[in-house]
Every structure is written in structure tokens, then in C-alpha cells.
Amino acid sequence: MDSIRELSIKELEKIIINLNEKKFRAKQIFQWIHQKGAEEFDEMTNLPNTLINKLKENYILRNMTVERISESDNDGTKKLLFKLSDDEVVETVVMQYKYGNSVCISTQVGCRMGCKFCASTIGGLKRNITVGEMLGQVYESNKYLQKNINHIVLMGSGEPLENLDEVIKFLKMINDPQGYYLSLRNITISTCGLVPQIRKLADENFQITLAISLHGARNETRNKLMPINRKYPIEELMKAVDYYIETTNRRITFEYAMIKDLNDSDEEANVLAKLLKGKLVHVNLIPINKVEENDFYPSDEKQIYKFKNILEKSGINVTIRRELGSDINAACGQLRNNYNLTKIEIIKKL
């Protein structure tokens, strides 16, 4: 059965009318799901039993279950492993800050972008995640925390802009005044640099934060790390960046993983400074996290600060990101679908 979490108010209205019920019931159902966090149809106490029974016959409400929870001993970051209705699994990270609670959700099961330093791409892409499954990650995390999630980042497994139609629907539904009603300014979407989709997202003019994984200021460097750069080189990417800023008047964040002896040289910093100077941008420098399948290592702290200073001298806003959850593989680039691998190992041992 389909999950009713997938449906907007307009989609619900069509279904309710087809069920020979009054149109206003759609709004009530939507509010129960997205505003009040109902987990069972029986909780919808202002609906007639006849309608509740029809909903039970045709839809499920919860579309995922928590399979495993890991918590960092260092900073309290939590990683939730969800099993979806087709038995695929996906990881979500919950971080608690002084300014509020943030959840990092996945937009695909796996990923096919092939970025060399990222564990999420190991094993390739299984499928796209639906809007209801994106919303479910937020709502189930809310339930687990027993606190409201007030910041969302689409930076988990997958490339969000490859699943752009579902992501756009997610933004509209999470921002709906009849539902969760989260400000779009509290949402960040990450991309490895899909140029046509960046332009399409710009045309939507959402007041979100767009984060672009750059990780190299020259095509030679970026080609070694990110296969997407061969299709959309830096020159094309920067044209899309300019279009996005001009269209939305929103600042873009550039994510830059600092990898020892690969992209952290003074020369690379100077090229990056020239590339971004005068643009409405912010740079996050991220000490790379170790992934078993590669030989990349984080830059020395001294070199990271030197890199930062070079950018700042060109008037570019820069921060060095404090990575949370690295001890439970919940930090940037560490999410991976190893649940089935774990089950296989257990079976082999038996």
C-alpha cells in the first residue's frame, strides 16, 4: 500500500472526493499527519469512522521503522538507521545545538556520483527516496528526540538535485502552513554540482541555502575527486552559481574537504580565492574524515588555517567546520548503507 505521507493537500482533496467524502477532510488529514505528528489513523479523532476505515484499507501512515540508533560519546550526535517499506535502509543524523535541533536527511538510497572521499557512493545507487520518506525522516527523528526539528540539511546519502522533483515537493510540503511549516531559510540543500538542476532550482526562487561541494579550485584537482566535474567543469559550474545568486539573491555555501597533499596547497587556495572573490559566497573548510576504502587523510591543522587566511585576505567569508559524530560514522561523507553487509557477515559467521 502507498504511504499517505506522500500526498499534498491538493492530492488528498482529489482522493477524498473519490471516496465520496467532503473536501475539507483533506485539510484535516494533512494537519494530523504533518502538524500533529499522528502515527495511526485512529488518532484522527475529528474524522468519521467510515473515513478512517477507508484510509486504513487504502494507505499506510508510517512508512519506515527505526532499525538501529547510534550515539556519539563525543558530542551526542545520533545516527538513526531506518528501514523503508521495501526493506531498503537509509541513515539520518540528528544534531543538537544551542540554537536548536538539526537533522541531516538522505535523498537517495546510495549514490552514483562517485566522489572519491565519500562513503555514501560505495555500492552505487539503489533508488530515489520519495517525498514521504524524506518527511518521514524528519517526523521520526522528532518522535525520537521528543523535540521539534527546526533545521534540516539535505546532505545525507545521495545527490539531492538528481532527485529534484521529489526535493521540490518536499520543500513545498515541509513549508506548508497547514503542516510542519518550517521556514525555508532553515533548510540547506547540498549538491556536487549538477549545473542544469542548479539553474532549475534557482528558477523556483526558494529562500533556502544552497551548498555546493567544490573540493578543488582547478579542474585538474576536482577531476581527481569528483567525476561530475568532467561533465560540468568549474567554468560551467560558476556560471550556474552566478545565475543562482542573481536570481535568488541568496548566498551560496561552498563545501571544501581539506585533503592532505591533494587540494590543500597555498597555490590551490590562491586559485580558489581568485575564483570566488567578489561573489556572494561562504566557504566551509572541512577536515576530511577517514573512509576505509580510500587513502585520503585530513590536512594538517596549521595548513588548514593557512588556507583559511589566504581566502580571508581576498574578502571571502570562511569557517572551519567542527565535525560532529565522526566516531559513529555520522560526519560529512561518512554515511553509507552497510546494514545489509552487516547482515551478510553475521550469516557467514553462523
C-alpha positions as CSV (number, residue, x, y, z in Angstrom):
1,M,0.0,0.0,0.0
2,D,1.0,3.6,-0.6
3,S,2.0,5.9,2.2
4,I,-0.4,8.8,2.8
5,R,2.7,10.9,3.8
6,E,3.4,11.3,0.1
7,L,0.3,13.4,-0.6
8,S,-0.1,17.2,-0.7
9,I,-3.4,18.8,0.4
10,K,-4.5,19.1,-3.3
11,E,-3.7,15.4,-3.9
12,L,-5.6,14.5,-0.7
13,E,-8.6,16.5,-1.9
14,K,-8.9,14.5,-5.1
15,I,-8.7,11.2,-3.2
16,I,-11.2,12.4,-0.5
17,I,-13.7,13.4,-3.3
18,N,-13.2,10.0,-5.0
19,L,-14.0,8.4,-1.6
20,N,-17.3,10.3,-1.6
21,E,-16.2,12.3,1.5
22,K,-16.3,16.1,2.0
23,K,-13.4,18.0,0.6
24,F,-12.5,19.8,3.8
25,R,-11.5,16.4,5.3
26,A,-8.3,16.5,3.3
27,K,-7.0,19.5,5.2
28,Q,-7.8,17.8,8.5
29,I,-5.9,14.7,7.5
30,F,-2.9,16.7,6.3
31,Q,-2.8,18.6,9.6
32,W,-2.9,15.3,11.6
33,I,0.0,13.9,9.6
34,H,2.2,16.9,9.1
35,Q,1.3,19.3,12.0
36,K,0.3,17.0,14.9
37,G,2.5,14.0,14.0
38,A,-0.2,11.3,14.0
39,E,1.2,7.8,13.7
40,E,-2.1,5.9,13.4
41,F,-5.3,6.8,11.6
42,D,-7.2,6.1,14.8
43,E,-5.6,9.2,16.3
44,M,-7.5,11.4,13.9
45,T,-10.4,12.0,16.3
46,N,-12.3,14.6,14.2
47,L,-12.7,12.2,11.3
48,P,-15.7,9.9,11.0
49,N,-15.0,6.2,11.5
50,T,-16.2,5.4,7.9
51,L,-13.4,7.6,6.5
52,I,-10.8,6.2,8.9
53,N,-11.7,2.7,7.8
54,K,-11.4,3.8,4.1
55,L,-8.0,5.2,4.8
56,K,-6.8,2.1,6.5
57,E,-8.0,0.0,3.6
58,N,-6.0,2.0,1.0
59,Y,-3.0,3.6,2.7
60,I,-0.3,3.2,5.4
61,L,0.7,6.1,7.5
62,R,4.2,5.4,8.9
63,N,6.5,4.5,6.0
64,M,9.6,3.5,7.9
65,T,10.8,1.9,11.2
66,V,13.9,2.6,13.3
67,E,16.3,-0.4,12.9
68,R,19.3,0.9,14.8
69,I,20.4,4.0,16.8
70,S,24.0,5.0,17.3
71,E,25.0,7.9,19.6
72,S,28.3,9.7,19.7
73,D,30.2,9.6,23.0
74,N,32.0,12.8,22.0
75,D,29.1,15.2,21.2
76,G,25.8,13.5,21.5
77,T,25.2,13.3,17.7
78,K,22.7,10.5,16.9
79,K,22.5,8.4,13.8
80,L,19.2,6.6,13.0
81,L,19.1,3.7,10.6
82,F,15.6,3.5,9.0
83,K,14.1,0.5,7.2
84,L,11.8,1.6,4.5
85,S,8.7,-0.2,3.3
86,D,10.6,-2.1,0.6
87,D,13.2,-3.2,3.1
88,E,15.8,-0.7,1.8
89,V,17.6,1.1,4.6
90,V,18.8,4.7,4.9
91,E,20.7,6.7,7.5
92,T,19.7,10.0,9.1
93,V,21.8,12.1,11.5
94,V,20.3,14.2,14.3
95,M,22.5,17.0,15.9
96,Q,21.6,19.2,18.8
97,Y,22.9,22.7,19.0
98,K,22.4,25.6,21.4
99,Y,20.3,27.3,18.6
100,G,18.1,24.2,18.0
101,N,17.8,20.7,16.7
102,S,19.1,19.8,13.2
103,V,18.5,16.7,11.1
104,C,20.6,15.6,8.1
105,I,18.4,13.6,5.8
106,S,19.1,11.4,2.8
107,T,17.5,11.9,-0.6
108,Q,18.6,8.6,-2.2
109,V,19.4,5.1,-1.1
110,G,23.1,5.1,-2.0
111,C,24.6,7.4,-4.6
112,R,26.1,7.2,-8.1
113,M,28.1,10.4,-8.2
114,G,31.3,8.6,-7.3
115,C,33.0,11.2,-5.2
116,K,36.2,9.6,-4.1
117,F,36.2,10.7,-0.5
118,C,32.6,9.8,0.3
119,A,31.4,6.5,1.7
120,S,27.8,7.1,0.6
121,T,28.7,6.3,-3.0
122,I,30.2,2.9,-2.2
123,G,27.8,0.3,-3.7
124,G,26.2,2.8,-6.1
125,L,22.6,4.0,-6.3
126,K,19.7,1.8,-5.3
127,R,16.8,4.2,-5.8
128,N,15.5,7.7,-5.2
129,I,13.8,8.5,-1.9
130,T,10.2,9.7,-2.1
131,V,8.9,13.0,-0.6
132,G,7.1,10.9,2.0
133,E,10.3,9.2,3.0
134,M,12.1,12.5,3.3
135,L,9.3,13.8,5.5
136,G,9.3,10.6,7.5
137,Q,13.0,11.0,8.4
138,V,12.1,14.4,9.9
139,Y,9.0,13.2,11.7
140,E,10.5,10.0,13.1
141,S,13.5,12.0,14.3
142,N,11.1,14.4,16.0
143,K,9.5,11.5,17.7
144,Y,12.8,10.0,18.8
145,L,14.1,13.3,20.2
146,Q,10.7,14.4,21.6
147,K,11.7,17.8,20.4
148,N,11.0,19.8,17.3
149,I,13.5,19.7,14.4
150,N,14.0,23.3,13.4
151,H,16.9,23.0,10.9
152,I,17.1,20.5,8.0
153,V,20.0,19.7,5.8
154,L,19.7,17.6,2.7
155,M,23.3,16.3,2.9
156,G,22.9,12.6,3.8
157,S,23.2,9.8,1.3
158,G,22.5,10.7,-2.3
159,E,22.6,13.7,-4.6
160,P,19.5,15.8,-3.9
161,L,19.4,17.5,-7.2
162,E,19.3,14.2,-9.1
163,N,16.0,13.7,-7.3
164,L,15.0,17.3,-7.8
165,D,11.2,16.8,-8.4
166,E,10.8,15.0,-5.1
167,V,13.0,17.5,-3.3
168,I,10.9,20.4,-4.6
169,K,7.8,18.7,-3.4
170,F,9.4,18.1,0.0
171,L,10.3,21.9,0.3
172,K,6.7,22.8,-0.5
173,M,5.2,20.3,1.9
174,I,7.5,21.0,4.8
175,N,6.8,24.7,4.4
176,D,3.0,24.4,4.1
177,P,1.2,26.5,6.8
178,Q,-1.2,23.6,7.3
179,G,1.6,21.2,8.0
180,Y,5.1,21.4,9.7
181,Y,5.5,25.0,8.4
182,L,9.3,25.1,8.7
183,S,10.9,28.3,7.2
184,L,12.8,27.5,4.0
185,R,15.6,29.7,5.4
186,N,16.2,26.9,7.9
187,I,16.9,24.4,5.1
188,T,20.2,23.7,3.3
189,I,20.5,21.6,0.2
190,S,23.8,20.2,-0.9
191,T,24.9,19.3,-4.5
192,C,28.1,18.1,-6.1
193,G,27.4,20.5,-9.0
194,L,24.6,19.4,-11.4
195,V,24.5,22.6,-13.5
196,P,21.1,22.3,-15.2
197,Q,19.4,21.4,-11.9
198,I,21.1,24.3,-10.1
199,R,19.5,26.6,-12.7
200,K,16.1,24.9,-12.3
201,L,16.3,25.3,-8.6
202,A,17.2,28.9,-8.9
203,D,14.1,29.5,-11.0
204,E,12.0,28.2,-8.1
205,N,13.4,31.0,-6.0
206,F,13.2,29.1,-2.7
207,Q,14.7,31.0,0.2
208,I,16.9,28.0,1.1
209,T,20.7,27.8,1.5
210,L,22.4,26.0,-1.4
211,A,25.7,24.3,-0.6
212,I,28.0,23.2,-3.4
213,S,30.6,20.5,-2.8
214,L,33.6,22.0,-4.5
215,H,36.7,20.4,-3.0
216,G,39.0,21.7,-5.7
217,A,39.6,25.1,-7.3
218,R,41.0,23.7,-10.6
219,N,39.6,21.2,-13.0
220,E,42.7,19.1,-12.6
221,T,42.2,18.8,-8.9
222,R,38.5,18.4,-8.9
223,N,38.6,15.7,-11.7
224,K,40.6,13.5,-9.3
225,L,37.9,13.8,-6.6
226,M,34.6,14.3,-8.4
227,P,33.6,12.5,-11.6
228,I,30.8,15.0,-12.1
229,N,33.4,17.7,-12.9
230,R,34.2,16.0,-16.2
231,K,30.6,16.7,-17.3
232,Y,30.2,20.1,-15.7
233,P,33.7,21.6,-15.2
234,I,34.3,24.5,-12.9
235,E,33.8,27.2,-15.6
236,E,30.2,25.9,-16.2
237,L,29.5,25.5,-12.5
238,M,30.5,29.0,-11.7
239,K,28.2,30.4,-14.5
240,A,25.3,28.5,-12.8
241,V,26.5,29.9,-9.4
242,D,26.3,33.4,-10.8
243,Y,22.8,32.7,-12.2
244,Y,21.6,31.3,-8.9
245,I,22.9,34.3,-6.9
246,E,21.5,36.8,-9.4
247,T,18.1,35.0,-9.4
248,T,17.6,34.4,-5.7
249,N,19.8,37.0,-4.1
250,R,20.8,34.1,-1.7
251,R,24.4,33.5,-0.6
252,I,25.9,30.1,-1.7
253,T,28.0,28.0,0.6
254,F,30.9,26.1,-0.8
255,E,32.0,22.9,1.0
256,Y,35.7,22.2,0.7
257,A,37.0,19.0,2.2
258,M,40.7,19.5,3.2
259,I,42.7,16.5,2.0
260,K,46.4,16.4,2.8
261,D,48.7,16.8,-0.2
262,L,45.9,16.9,-2.7
263,N,43.8,20.1,-2.6
264,D,45.2,22.0,0.4
265,S,48.2,23.8,-1.1
266,D,48.8,27.5,-1.0
267,E,48.5,27.5,-4.8
268,E,45.1,25.9,-4.6
269,A,44.0,28.4,-2.0
270,N,45.1,31.3,-4.2
271,V,43.2,29.9,-7.2
272,L,40.1,29.4,-5.1
273,A,40.4,33.0,-3.8
274,K,40.5,34.4,-7.3
275,L,37.6,32.1,-8.4
276,L,35.3,33.3,-5.6
277,K,36.4,36.9,-4.9
278,G,33.6,39.4,-5.0
279,K,30.8,36.8,-5.1
280,L,28.0,36.3,-2.5
281,V,29.5,33.2,-1.1
282,H,30.7,31.5,2.1
283,V,33.3,28.7,2.3
284,N,33.2,25.8,4.8
285,L,36.6,24.1,5.2
286,I,36.1,20.5,6.4
287,P,38.9,18.3,7.6
288,I,38.3,15.1,5.7
289,N,37.0,12.1,7.6
290,K,38.8,8.8,7.1
291,V,36.9,6.2,4.9
292,E,38.2,2.7,4.9
293,E,38.2,2.3,1.1
294,N,40.5,5.3,0.3
295,D,43.9,6.6,1.2
296,F,42.9,10.2,1.9
297,Y,44.0,11.9,5.1
298,P,43.0,15.2,6.7
299,S,45.2,18.2,6.2
300,D,47.4,19.4,9.0
301,E,45.7,22.0,11.2
302,K,48.4,24.5,10.5
303,Q,47.8,24.2,6.8
304,I,44.0,24.5,7.2
305,Y,44.4,27.8,9.0
306,K,46.9,29.0,6.4
307,F,44.4,28.1,3.6
308,K,41.7,30.0,5.5
309,N,43.9,33.1,5.9
310,I,44.6,33.2,2.1
311,L,40.8,33.2,1.4
312,E,40.1,35.8,4.0
313,K,42.7,38.2,2.6
314,S,40.5,38.2,-0.6
315,G,37.4,39.2,1.4
316,I,35.9,35.7,1.4
317,N,33.9,34.6,4.5
318,V,35.4,31.3,5.7
319,T,34.7,28.9,8.6
320,I,36.4,25.7,9.6
321,R,33.6,23.2,10.3
322,R,33.5,21.3,13.5
323,E,32.6,17.8,12.5
324,L,30.1,16.1,14.7
325,G,29.5,12.3,15.0
326,S,32.7,11.2,13.4
327,D,33.1,8.4,16.0
328,I,29.8,6.8,14.8
329,N,30.5,7.5,11.1
330,A,27.9,10.2,11.0
331,A,30.1,13.1,9.9
332,C,30.2,14.6,6.4
333,G,30.9,11.9,3.7
334,Q,30.7,9.0,6.1
335,L,27.1,7.9,5.7
336,R,26.9,4.5,4.0
337,N,24.4,1.7,3.5
338,N,26.3,-1.1,5.3
339,Y,23.3,-2.6,7.1
340,N,22.9,-5.4,4.5
341,L,26.7,-6.0,4.6
342,T,26.5,-6.4,8.4
343,K,23.6,-9.0,8.0
344,I,25.7,-10.9,5.4
345,E,28.7,-11.0,7.7
346,I,26.5,-12.4,10.5
347,I,25.0,-15.1,8.3
348,K,28.5,-16.1,7.1
349,K,29.7,-16.4,10.7
350,L,26.8,-18.5,11.6
